[in-house]
Amino acid sequence: MPSATHPTTWLVTGASRGIGFELVRQLVASPENLVVAACRNPAKATALNNLKALAKGTLHVVQIDVSDFDSIRASAKQLEPILGELGLDYLVNNAGVLYPDTAFTLDPETLLETVRTNAAGPALLSQVCLPFLEKGRRKVILHISSTGGSLQTTLGVGARLASYCMSKAALNMLTLKQKAERPDLTVLTMCPGWVKTDMGGKEAQLEPEESVAGILKVVTSVTLADSGKYLRYNGEVIPW
Ligand code: NDP
């Protein structure tokens, strides 16, 4: 059971704003969680630093740029003093980018950059975190994907968001590959819904609070039997 001496540990990427920040905000509200919030520029993450000042030692802020492989590899040194003894219960690969484009207009460099951030970064960070996850009690990897990564449903986006959807399809495949290679881990890929953030825009359907409350309810209740599932924030199954 989680306690002050053996809390439930979380690492959340892209924690400076949007869904990542809201994840951290809701997690630190519970004293049984110890949260590592990763962002690419901690000095500019004002809201996160303000939260840290209030969190009484249960929130650590570390620098990870998930599009920079050296930064990801170097993060092990930042994580070791925080998670070395406790291990990591939940790795949440949340950071992501979206550039609006279509299949016949996309710049291949943009496609590569999107895949780098949205799929290659999460793959490498999972490798870096594996020793910590092996020590953790829950051993959960959560990839924040999108219904846009589904091959079976176009989510009404039609031709739009080609690079983004390809990158999320790659992230979804990573989920299945990680599950197949490590049946001792619980690996999930989830869509947060259409959420009011810088990425989702003001027209989006969900407030970050509602989306994140749903995600946390789902991810904290999954078991090993759920590994490899593709779920919405409210627990609904998404067709691959
Ligand atoms: P935002 O654009 O609001 O925030 C993106 C976050 O990712 C920021 O914290 C940003 O940091 C961070 N980030 C981007 N690139 C990097 C990088 N290279 N290294 C580290 N951090 C990075 O997006 P959302 O909060 O809406 O999205 C979060 C996740 O949810 C994404 O994976 C997205 O694809 C997914 N999603 C969102 C939906 C929505 O409707 N909002 C719908 C479906 C999926 P910085 O402040 O430094 O730029």
Boltz pocket constraint, residues with backbone or C-beta under 6 A from the ligand:
constraints:
  - pocket:
      binder: B
      contacts: [[A, 13], [A, 14], [A, 15], [A, 16], [A, 17], [A, 18], [A, 19], [A, 20], [A, 38], [A, 39], [A, 40], [A, 41], [A, 64], [A, 65], [A, 66], [A, 67], [A, 68], [A, 93], [A, 94], [A, 95], [A, 96], [A, 97], [A, 117], [A, 144], [A, 145], [A, 146], [A, 147], [A, 190], [A, 191], [A, 192], [A, 193], [A, 194], [A, 195], [A, 196], [A, 197], [A, 198], [A, 199], [A, 200], [A, 201], [A, 204]]
      max_distance: 6.0
